Amino acid sequence: MTITGESFLARYPDYAVTHVLDELRSTEYGYLDEHDHIYLDYTGSGLAARSQLRAHQDRLSGKLFGNPHSVNPTSLAATELVESARHRVLRHLNASPDDYVVIFTANATAAARLVGEAYPFSRTNRLVLTFDNHNSINGIREFAKQRHARTTYVPMVPPDLRVPTARIHQALSRGRGLFAYPAQSNFTGVQHPLDWVALAQRQGYDVLLDAAAYLPTNLLDLSAVRPEFVIISWYKLFGYPTGVGALVARRDALARLHRPWFSGGTIQAVSVQADWHTMAPAEAAFEDGTVNFLAIPDIEVGLNWLAGIGVPLIGQRVRCLTGWFLDRIAELRHSNGEPMIRRYGPSTTEARGGTVTFNFLTPTGDIVDERLIAAESTDANISLRTGCFCNPGAGENAFDLHKERLRGLRRLRSSTLDDYLRLIGLPTAGAVRVSFGLASTLQDLDRFLSFAEHTYRDRTPDTSGFPPREQC
């Protein structure tokens, strides 16, 4: 073992308990090493085990499946597997089928939209959001605006970019309505308190909990924490299937939603001439058209795969790697003693997940354009993520952008991201995000740090040749 490895285990001895994941890395995720690839984008997407892909192939080659909206043999075969997956999701979340339903959607964004478009916003209620939200949640404010409901944002506080509970309490103390926030930030990795769910409910709010970034390394117990709505992205948990998400909703809350339209599969009966329809019950009223019946059974396969490994074990490995990564990047220095890294978010593993966002700095303290990092890490066969990660509120807090500085954005109509940056006076559109997951190893971390030190220490890159940015 190297000196670095010995130091790591001395500081994070729990990593040794996760050795089974090294075995899985060499077998089920062996394609990473076969392609000499460093994968550090687990917040963007999990990775699929080879056994998951084999299960999909074996299922499709062994039996016939058809559109579930019928009683023919292939339809019933598909319906059985879809319903089995639905029940498996509830078991994973420890949710009673008497209290919660599972609505399969195209992705987590579609799940958020289902709530936004059907929630009974009005002048008498409000939408409360944290600055730290994915754009799939931010977009709900447009539905609130259409129905004259006010939207209130609660900012994050540097340097850890957490949201104080006192500020949440204050924001919720006026009125009632819908409160939406992420259990874990996709920008900083901060895990916001699940206690906020009950706090908001006591104030008369329904709660939409974005669990997309949280569930890959944590368990969520819906018998203890009872939000009205939970949105999930399955490929973030276990890589496959893509194109399937879920809205897990409390039955009583779902009954208060009013869909603005209907479609195939969502109604019990409809008349063209009478201009009349009646919606299907519970989840059926929200699953537009035909669900992805060939992929939904893979959710059950993926959940069984995670259960066999143990989500807490995965979380333990990710915490160890995240802690060591935070320790190491804090030590990176140019020859003149200036730091190579500016981190956004917590410096420790307390109440945070395996997502670390930062910028590289030049020896004079300027931010290195994230487009250069994207290009050079790609050349090195490293998958990480750059940009604003569809979380503009966290980015605005991280870059200390105040409202006064952003007022001019209302004048922008058809313009590029570079126009936006010039207006607000920023040299870069975002940051660099590294995230760890099930198949991550210490060797991945060490190889990335070696790349970083070799490529950016004592360097002031020239990015003048980059084309204009189009979007964030």
C-alpha positions in Angstrom: 0.0 0.0 0.0 1.2 3.5 -0.8 1.9 6.2 1.8 -1.1 8.0 0.5 -3.3 4.9 1.0 -2.0 4.3 4.5 -2.8 8.0 5.4 -6.2 7.6 3.9 -7.1 4.5 5.9 -5.7 6.0 9.1 -8.1 8.9 8.7 -11.0 7.0 7.2 -10.7 3.4 8.6 -14.4 2.6 7.7 -13.4 2.5 4.1 -11.9 -1.0 4.6 -15.3 -2.4 5.6 -16.5 -1.5 2.0 -14.1 -3.9 0.3 -17.0 -5.8 -1.3 -17.5 -2.8 -3.6 -13.9 -3.2 -4.9 -14.9 -6.7 -6.0 -18.0 -5.4 -7.7 -15.9 -2.7 -9.4 -13.7 -5.4 -11.0 -16.7 -7.6 -12.1 -20.0 -5.8 -12.5 -18.4 -2.4 -13.2 -15.3 -3.8 -14.9 -16.0 -1.8 -18.0 -14.6 1.3 -16.3 -11.1 -0.3 -15.9 -11.3 -2.0 -19.3 -11.7 1.4 -20.9 -9.3 3.0 -18.5 -12.0 5.5 -17.5 -12.3 7.6 -14.4 -16.0 8.2 -13.7 -16.7 11.1 -11.3 -20.2 12.1 -12.3 -22.5 10.0 -10.1 -24.7 13.0 -9.3 -25.3 13.3 -13.0 -26.0 9.5 -13.4 -25.3 6.3 -11.6 -23.7 3.4 -13.4 -25.5 0.1 -14.3 -24.2 -3.2 -13.2 -23.7 -5.8 -15.9 -26.2 -8.0 -14.1 -28.9 -5.3 -14.4 -28.4 -5.3 -18.2 -28.5 -9.1 -18.4 -31.7 -9.2 -16.4 -33.3 -6.8 -18.9 -32.2 -8.9 -21.9 -33.2 -12.2 -20.3 -36.7 -10.8 -19.5 -37.4 -9.5 -23.0 -36.0 -12.6 -24.7 -38.0 -15.0 -22.4 -41.5 -13.6 -22.6 -43.9 -11.4 -24.6 -45.1 -8.0 -23.2 -47.6 -5.6 -24.6 -49.4 -2.3 -23.8 -50.7 -2.7 -20.3 -54.1 -1.0 -21.1 -55.8 -4.3 -21.9 -56.6 -7.8 -20.6 -54.9 -9.8 -23.4 -52.0 -12.1 -22.3 -49.1 -9.8 -23.3 -50.9 -6.8 -21.6 -51.5 -8.7 -18.4 -47.8 -9.8 -18.4 -46.7 -6.2 -18.6 -49.2 -5.0 -16.0 -48.0 -7.6 -13.5 -44.4 -6.5 -13.8 -45.3 -2.8 -13.6 -47.5 -3.3 -10.5 -44.7 -5.4 -8.9 -42.3 -2.5 -9.5 -44.7 -0.1 -8.0 -45.0 -2.2 -4.8 -41.2 -2.6 -4.7 -40.7 1.2 -4.7 -43.0 1.5 -1.7 -41.1 -1.2 0.1 -37.8 0.5 -0.6 -39.2 3.8 0.9 -41.0 2.0 3.8 -44.2 3.5 2.6 -47.6 2.0 3.2 -49.7 1.5 0.0 -52.6 2.8 2.1 -50.9 6.1 2.4 -48.8 6.5 -0.7 -49.0 5.8 -4.5 -46.2 5.6 -7.1 -46.7 7.4 -10.3 -44.2 6.5 -13.1 -43.1 9.4 -15.2 -40.5 10.0 -18.0 -38.1 11.5 -15.4 -37.8 13.5 -12.2 -38.6 16.7 -14.1 -41.9 15.3 -15.4 -42.7 14.3 -11.8 -42.1 17.9 -10.6 -44.3 19.2 -13.4 -47.2 16.9 -12.5 -47.3 18.7 -9.1 -46.7 22.2 -10.4 -49.4 22.1 -13.1 -52.0 20.5 -10.9 -51.3 22.2 -7.5 -54.2 24.6 -6.5 -52.1 27.8 -6.5 -54.1 31.0 -6.0 -53.7 34.5 -4.6 -54.3 33.1 -1.1 -51.4 30.7 -1.0 -47.7 30.7 -1.8 -44.8 28.8 -3.2 -41.7 28.7 -1.0 -38.4 27.5 -2.5 -34.8 27.4 -1.3 -32.2 29.1 -3.5 -30.7 25.6 -3.6 -33.1 23.9 -6.1 -32.8 22.2 -9.4 -34.4 24.0 -12.3 -37.0 21.2 -12.5 -38.2 22.6 -9.2 -37.6 26.3 -10.0 -39.9 25.9 -13.0 -42.9 25.4 -10.7 -42.8 29.1 -10.0 -44.2 29.7 -13.5 -47.4 27.7 -12.6 -47.6 29.7 -9.4 -47.2 32.9 -11.3 -50.0 32.1 -13.8 -52.4 31.6 -10.9 -51.2 34.8 -9.0 -49.5 32.9 -6.2 -46.4 34.6 -4.8 -43.0 32.8 -4.9 -40.6 33.3 -2.0 -36.9 32.1 -2.1 -34.9 31.4 1.0 -31.1 32.0 0.4 -28.1 29.9 1.3 -25.5 31.2 3.7 -21.7 31.0 2.9 -19.2 29.6 3.3 -21.0 26.2 3.7 -24.0 27.3 1.6 -26.5 25.8 4.0 -29.9 27.3 4.6 -30.5 28.1 8.3 -33.7 26.5 9.7 -34.6 29.8 11.3 -34.9 31.3 7.8 -37.1 28.5 6.6 -39.3 29.0 9.6 -39.6 32.7 8.9 -40.4 32.1 5.2 -43.1 29.6 6.2 -44.6 31.8 8.9 -46.7 33.8 6.4 -49.5 32.0 4.7 -49.7 28.5 3.4 -49.1 26.6 0.1 -46.3 24.5 -1.3 -42.8 24.2 0.0 -40.2 22.5 -2.2 -36.6 21.7 -1.5 -33.9 19.0 -2.2 -33.0 16.4 0.4 -29.5 16.8 -1.0 -28.1 19.6 -3.1 -26.9 18.6 -6.6 -24.5 21.6 -6.4 -22.9 21.5 -3.0 -23.8 18.1 -1.7 -25.4 19.7 1.3 -28.1 17.5 2.9 -30.9 19.8 4.0 -32.8 18.7 7.2 -35.6 16.3 6.7 -37.1 17.9 9.8 -38.2 20.7 7.5 -41.0 18.5 6.2 -42.8 18.4 9.5 -41.9 22.0 10.2 -43.6 23.1 7.0 -46.6 20.9 7.5 -47.2 22.4 10.9 -47.3 25.8 9.2 -50.0 24.6 6.8 -47.8 23.8 3.8 -47.6 20.8 1.5 -44.0 19.6 0.9 -42.4 18.5 -2.3 -39.2 16.8 -1.5 -36.6 16.4 -4.3 -34.9 13.1 -3.5 -33.0 12.6 -6.8 -29.5 13.3 -5.5 -30.2 11.9 -2.0 -31.4 8.3 -2.7 -28.3 6.9 -4.4 -26.5 6.8 -1.0 -29.2 7.2 1.6 -32.4 5.5 2.6 -35.6 7.6 2.9 -38.2 6.2 5.4 -41.7 7.6 4.5 -43.2 6.1 7.6 -41.1 8.6 9.6 -40.7 11.5 7.2 -44.0 12.1 5.4 -43.8 14.7 2.6 -46.8 15.0 0.4 -44.7 14.5 -2.7 -41.3 12.9 -3.5 -39.6 13.0 -6.9 -37.2 10.4 -7.9 -34.8 9.7 -10.9 -34.0 6.0 -11.1 -30.9 6.2 -13.3 -29.3 8.4 -10.7 -29.7 5.5 -8.2 -28.4 2.6 -10.4 -27.7 3.8 -13.9 -30.5 1.9 -15.7 -33.2 2.3 -16.8 -33.1 5.8 -18.2 -36.3 7.6 -19.3 -38.2 6.6 -16.1 -38.7 8.6 -13.0 -41.4 8.7 -10.3 -43.6 10.9 -8.3 -44.4 9.2 -4.9 -47.4 11.0 -3.5 -49.6 10.8 -0.4 -53.1 9.8 -1.4 -54.7 12.6 0.5 -52.4 15.2 -1.2 -52.9 13.7 -4.6 -56.7 14.0 -4.2 -56.2 17.8 -3.8 -54.5 18.2 -7.2 -56.5 19.2 -10.2 -55.0 18.3 -13.6 -55.4 20.9 -16.3 -55.9 18.3 -19.0 -56.5 14.6 -19.6 -54.9 12.1 -22.0 -55.0 8.4 -22.9 -54.8 6.3 -19.8 -55.8 9.0 -17.4 -59.6 8.9 -17.7 -62.3 6.4 -16.9 -64.8 7.8 -19.5 -64.9 10.7 -21.9 -67.4 12.1 -24.4 -66.6 14.2 -27.5 -70.0 15.6 -28.0 -70.9 16.2 -24.4 -67.6 17.9 -23.6 -67.3 15.7 -20.5 -64.8 13.4 -18.9 -64.1 11.7 -15.6 -60.6 11.0 -14.3 -59.2 7.6 -13.4 -58.5 7.0 -9.7 -55.2 7.7 -7.9 -52.0 7.2 -9.8 -53.8 6.2 -13.1 -55.0 9.8 -13.4 -51.4 11.0 -13.6 -49.7 8.5 -15.8 -50.1 10.1 -19.2 -50.4 7.7 -22.1 -48.6 4.3 -22.0 -46.0 3.9 -19.3 -42.6 2.6 -20.2 -43.6 -1.0 -19.5 -40.5 -2.5 -20.9 -38.2 -0.5 -18.7 -40.2 -0.1 -15.5 -39.5 -3.7 -14.4 -35.8 -2.8 -14.3 -36.5 -0.5 -11.4 -37.3 -3.5 -9.3 -34.1 -5.2 -10.5 -32.1 -2.1 -9.6 -33.7 -1.8 -6.1 -33.0 -5.4 -5.4 -29.4 -4.9 -6.6 -28.9 -2.0 -4.2 -30.6 -3.9 -1.3 -28.3 -6.8 -1.9 -25.3 -4.5 -1.5 -26.7 -2.3 1.2 -27.4 1.4 0.6 -25.7 2.3 4.0 -22.5 0.5 2.9 -22.5 2.6 -0.4 -23.0 5.7 1.7 -20.2 4.8 4.0 -17.7 4.4 1.1 -18.9 7.7 -0.5 -18.4 9.5 2.8 -14.9 8.3 3.2 -13.9 9.2 -0.4 -15.6 12.6 -0.1 -13.9 13.4 3.1 -10.5 12.5 1.7 -11.1 14.4 -1.4 -12.0 17.5 0.6 -8.9 17.1 2.7 -6.7 16.8 -0.4 -8.0 19.7 -2.5 -7.7 22.0 0.5 -3.9 21.2 0.4 -3.4 21.9 -3.3 -1.2 24.9 -3.7 0.7 26.7 -6.5 4.5 27.1 -6.1 3.8 30.7 -4.8 1.7 29.3 -2.0 -1.6 30.4 -3.4 -4.5 27.8 -3.4 -5.3 25.9 -6.6 -8.9 25.3 -5.6 -11.9 27.4 -4.5 -14.5 25.1 -3.0 -18.3 25.8 -2.8 -20.0 24.2 0.1 -19.0 22.3 3.3 -15.4 21.4 4.1 -16.3 18.2 6.0 -18.6 15.2 5.6 -21.1 16.3 8.2 -24.6 16.5 6.7 -23.4 16.3 3.2 -23.3 13.8 0.3 -20.6 12.9 -2.2 -20.9 15.9 -4.5 -18.0 18.5 -4.4 -18.1 21.6 -6.5 -15.2 23.9 -7.0 -13.2 26.0 -9.4 -9.5 25.8 -10.3 -7.6 29.0 -9.7 -4.5 30.4 -11.4 -1.4 31.4 -9.4 -2.8 34.9 -9.3 -6.2 33.8 -7.9 -8.3 34.1 -11.1 -10.8 31.4 -12.0 -9.8 28.9 -14.7 -12.6 28.8 -17.3 -14.6 25.7 -16.8 -14.7 25.0 -20.5 -11.0 24.3 -20.4 -11.5 21.8 -17.6 -14.2 20.1 -19.5 -12.0 19.8 -22.6 -8.8 18.7 -20.8 -10.5 16.2 -18.5 -12.2 14.7 -21.5 -8.9 14.2 -23.2 -7.7 12.5 -20.0 -10.7 10.1 -20.1 -12.2 11.6 -17.0 -16.0 12.0 -16.7 -16.9 14.9 -14.4 -19.3 17.8 -14.9 -18.9 21.5 -15.4 -21.3 24.5 -15.6 -24.1 25.5 -13.2 -25.7 22.0 -13.0 -29.2 23.4 -13.6 -29.1 25.0 -10.1 -28.8 28.7 -10.7 -29.8 29.7 -7.2 -26.9 27.8 -5.6 -24.6 29.3 -8.3 -25.7 32.8 -7.5 -25.1 32.3 -3.8 -21.7 30.6 -4.5 -20.6 33.5 -6.7 -22.0 36.1 -4.3 -24.4 37.5 -6.9 -26.9 39.9 -5.3 -30.3 40.8 -6.7 -29.1 44.4 -7.6 -26.4 42.9 -9.8 -29.0 40.7 -11.7 -31.7 43.3 -12.4 -30.4 43.9 -15.9 -31.3 40.4 -16.9 -34.8 41.5 -17.5 -33.5 43.5 -20.5 -32.0 40.4 -22.1 -34.3 38.7 -24.6 -32.5 36.6 -27.3 -28.9 36.5 -26.1 -26.1 34.1 -25.3 -24.7 32.9 -22.0 -21.6 35.1 -22.7 -23.9 38.1 -22.9 -25.3 37.1 -19.4 -21.8 36.8 -18.0 -20.7 40.2 -19.3 -23.8 41.8 -17.8 -23.2 40.4 -14.3 -19.4 40.7 -14.5 -18.4 37.1 -14.1 -15.5 35.5 -15.9 -17.0 32.0 -16.0 -20.4 30.4 -16.3 -20.0 27.9 -13.5 -17.8 25.5 -11.7 -16.4 21.9 -11.7 -18.3 19.1 -10.0 -16.9 15.8 -8.9 -19.2 13.2 -7.4 -18.6 9.8 -6.0 -20.8 6.7 -6.0 -21.2 2.9 -5.8 -18.3 2.0 -8.0 -15.8 4.7 -6.9 -12.4 3.8 -5.6 -9.5 5.5 -3.9 -7.6 4.9 -7.2 -10.1 7.0 -9.1 -9.7 9.9 -6.6 -5.9 9.7 -6.7 -5.7 9.6 -10.5 -7.9 12.7 -10.7 -5.8 14.6 -8.2 -2.7 13.6 -10.1 -4.3 15.0 -13.3 -5.3 18.2 -11.5 -1.8 18.9 -10.0 0.0 18.0 -13.3 -2.3 20.1 -15.5 -3.2 23.2 -13.4 -0.4 23.8 -10.9 1.5 27.1 -11.8 -0.5 27.5 -15.0 -2.4 30.5 -16.3 -4.4 29.0 -19.2 -5.3 30.9 -22.4 -9.0 30.3 -23.2 -9.4 33.0 -25.8 -9.9 30.4 -28.5 -13.1 29.0 -27.1 -16.3 29.5 -29.0 -19.1 31.6 -27.3 -21.3 29.8 -24.8 -24.9 29.1 -25.8 -26.5 28.1 -22.5 -26.0 27.2 -18.9 
